[in-house]
Amino acid sequence: MWSDMIGNTIGLIALALGWRRSILTWPAQLLSGVVLVGAYASAHLSGGVGKQLLVTAVAAWGWWQWNRGRRQAQDGSIAVRFASWKERGLLLTGAVLGTLAVGGLFTLYPSLSWSPWADAYIFVGTLVAMVAQARGLVEFWFAWLLVDLVGVPLAFSSGLAFSGLVYVIYFALVIWGMRDWWLRTRKAPALEGALT
């Protein structure tokens, strides 16, 4: 599917830009989300469509967030930090409650998704990851890893082979990106709340 291939290729570029802490990651994520809406709609994955609509909205917010509260590292990129325990608790609570709510909705209306809990998990996990990224939190990489663990098999079983392949590549890039952000927090830790 061309929309699947093009959207996920742009998504890979967005991930690489996020790894480099470039503000261009956000317009790339926004464009990827718009293209992938068509791919998921054609595969009848309402959760995937909803996820990509959410990606476009959160990408616009993340772009604004990085522009507005920008704290730059010495190399001119966005400074990153680890979340506080309170932030981690909020992200985890939001992920659990959000997955229960969306999964419950998909279960009540089976026409929305043939795989309600996996779709809900990916939908909410994507939101959690992008919110953490917008705040410059290293934990955003962990959230993406958890999303990929369900996203890879779901994409292949839904006939979106290119998405599945891209998720496998995402998985490797996420590991490297997480290592890079982690090491950057040790070199020059950012102030708490740098990207609020």
Summary of the structure (lengths in Angstrom):
residues: 196
radius of gyration: 16.1
end to end distance: 38.8
largest distance: 50.6
contacts: 666
relative contact order: 0.16
helix: 77%
strand: 2%
